[in-house]
Amino acid sequence: MRIESDILESPGKARPRGSVVIRIEQITKEYLMGEMTVRALKGVDLLVQRNEYVAIMGPSGSGKSTLMNVIGCLDTPTTGRYELNGSDVALMEDDQLAEIRNKEVGFVFQTFNLLPRSTSLQNVELPLVYAGVVAEERRRRAEEALEAVGLGDRINHKPNELSGGQRQRVAIARALVNNPSILLADEPTGNLDSGTGREILAIFDSIYSRGNTIIVVTHEEEVANHARRVIRLRDGVIESDQERD
């Protein structure tokens, strides 16, 4: 996994698609708010194939965050079917969801979500700890992931010793270290200045060019412009689904 040398690449051409990695059929999600029922998703259908780079957009209240939580197995739908890499996850119990999250999904969040008292290496090792990987193999894979995002010389630094861009690179390395089926990013440049944000998006371009499946949830057109497919939600339904050349 070599990314650093390509950090300043421009967005690449769309890659040939592979097998279906996400299959969502008539997903709904309802929340009880006091005596009211809020329908956040209203019968969403979605297919994402391997090697796609997808941006999910929509205004506040459109359902994009709810859809992200369902895709990432952070929440379960009220009704409908969801298959992630062939596994039916819609009706899984919490412990099953936790296992499939660790195995199949790599998360990158706006707020980085790093452990403040742990080094870069220890933060990146976390998914491997949960997966039961032995210590020597954990260290090798974590070091390789940090090298890939240009932080091989920062493995012993804690988050408060890193810049915002470096912290997000640690988060990307952590997301990739378990070789997940999808990389799921929620506003990945939201806490970064524009120049650092472009560097992070260039890393995503390089990750995509190597065959990874990326789903980015964002409200920023500049971020969505790096994706090869843009899905727009409004009022809990997909308003448009467009591919870019």
N, C-alpha and C positions, 0 to 999 in steps of 0.2 A: 504494500500500500504506500505508493510514493506520490505525495501531493505537493510538497513544498516547492519543487522546481517549476510548477505550473500555476503558482498563486496568481500571477497577473494575466492569465489567459482571458480572452473574451469568451462570451457564451458560445458553446459548441453547437454543432448541428444535432438535431434530434437523432437519438440512437434507435436501431431496430428494437421493437418491443419483444418481450418474452411472454411467458405464461402469466395468467391472471394471478395477481398477488392479493388484491382486495376485491371482494364481491359483496356489494351491499344491495339488498333488495327490500324495498318498501319499509325502510327504517323510520320509526317514529320515536320521539322522546318527549315525555310529558313530566312536568314538575308541579308539585302542589305548593302554592304560595298562599298560605292561610286557607281560605275557603275557595280560592281560585285555582284552576288548572291551566298552566301555561304550556302550550304546545310548541316546543323549541324546534323540533323537526317534524315534518308532515309528509311522510311517505317518500323518502329520498332513495333513489336508485343510483348506484355508482360502480363502475368497473375501473380498476387501475391495474395495468399490466407491469410486469417487471421491466426495468430500464426506463420508466417514465419519470419526468420531472414536472410535478403538478403544483400550481398555486391555488389555494382556496381563499376567496375574497368575499367581502360583504360588509355592510354597515353594522353598527352596534345593534344587537338584537336579531341579526339575520339567521343565526344558528351555526355560524362557522366554528365558534369555540366548542359548542356541543358536538358537532360533527367530528372535530379534532379529538375530543375526549373519547368518542365512540371508536374511532379508527385506532387510537392509541391504547384501547382497552383500559382506559381510566374510568370509563362509565359504561353501563350496559343500556341498550335500547329498550324502550317500552314494548314495542312490537317490531317484527321484521326479522330478517336474516342477515347475518354478517359472517363471512368467511375470510380469514386472514391466512394466506398461504395454505389454503386447503383445510384449515381447522375451523369448525363452526364455533364461534366465540360468543354468539349472542346470548346464550343461556348459561355460560360458565359461572361457576362460583368464584368468590374472591381469590382463593388461593390458586385456582387454575388461571385466572386472569393475570395474577402477579407473575406466574411462571411464563406465560406466553408473552407478556410485556417484556420480560428480561431477555427472552430468546429471540423474539421477532421484531421488536421495535427499538430503535435508537432515538432518544429524545434530545432536542436542543431547545432550550427555553430562553426567553428574553432576559430573564434575571440570572442566567447561568446555572443556578442551583448547585453550586459547588459546596463541599464541606469546608468551612473556613479554617479549621485546625489541621486539615490534611494537606499533604503535598499534591502537586499535579499528578505524580505517579499514583498515589493512593486513591485520588479521585477517579482516575481513569480505570483503575483496577476494580472498582466497586461492582460493576455488572458481572465480572468474572468471579468475584467472591461469592455473589448470590448464586452463580451457576455451578459452584463447587470446583472450580479449576484450581489445581495445586499452585502453591506460591511461586515456584520457579517459572512455570508457564505463564502465570498471571503477569509477572514482572516483564518477561520477554515481550509479551503481546502489548502491554501497556507502553513500554518504551518504544516499540515499533510504531504504535499509533501516535504517540507524541512527536516522534521524528517526522512522521508523515505530514503533520500540520506545522512543522517548523519550530517545535519547542523541545527538541532534544537536549538543549542546554538549560532547560527550565524544569527538569523533572523533580527537583527537590524544593522548588519554590511553592509557597502557600499562596492562596488567592489574593491576599492583601499585598503581596509582593509582585503582582502581575498587573498589567494594564487591562482595560476592559476588553480589548481585542484579543489579548493573550488568554484571558479567562474564557472567552467564547471559543477559542481554539481548543482549550482543554476540554470544554463541554462537547465539542465536535469529536475529539479523539475518544472520549468516553462513550459517545453515542455509537461509534463505529467499531469499538474494540471487540464486540461480541458477534461481528458480522451479521447484523440483523437483516430481515427481509426489507424493511423500509426505514428510512431516516425521516423522522417527523419533527419539523421545526416550527415553533410558535413565535412569531415576530422576532426572528433571530438577530436582527440589527437594531431593534427598538431602543436599546440602551447605549448605542454606539454613535460616535460622530460619523459624518457622511463618508469620509475617507476610509476609516476603519471598517465601516459597514460594507463598502465596496470590496475590501480585501476578503471579508468573510464570504460574500457572495461569489467571489472568484474561487474560493476554496470549494464552495458548493458546486460550481461549474466543473471543477476538476473531479470531484467525487462522482458527479453524474457521468462525466465522460468515461469513467472506468466501470460503468455498468450498474451503479447503485440506483435504487428507486428512492426518490425524494418527494416529500409532500410538505409544502410550506404554507402555513396559515398567516396571512398578512393583510394589512389595509393599505400598504404602500405599493403604488404602481411600479416604482423602480425595482422593488424586490420581485414582484410578479413578472416583470419583463425578462427575468433570467429563466423563468420556467418555460417549458415547451407546451404547456396546456394550462389554461386559466379557467377555473370554475367559480362562478359568482352565485352566491346565495342571497335570497331575500325572503323574509318572512317564513323561514323554515323549509323552503323549497329551492331547488336549483333553477336559477333564472336563466343562466347561459353556461355553455361548456364548449370552449373554443380552443383549437390547437393552433400553435404558431409554427411558421415555416422554419 
